[in-house]
């Protein structure tokens, strides 16, 4: 069970091809944490845990990796504890 880190949703144009191996190249990638969770019109969505938040420079470096990485958008979903905890319902 993961106890720390930051969860990101990464969307990129993958034309339906699993690009988990590309996403796990992000700095601070936590082993075995990337999961493709959807695809909409050739744009894949991946969830990944990183050891800390991405800097602007790290995002820029990833975007420059190749044409597919260059289509990425990043959404910070919060800490593992916040993103993966159960919320109370009434």
Helices and strands as residue ranges (DSSP letters): E 6-13, H 20-23, E 35-40, E 43-50, H 56-63, G 69-71, E 73-79, H 80-83
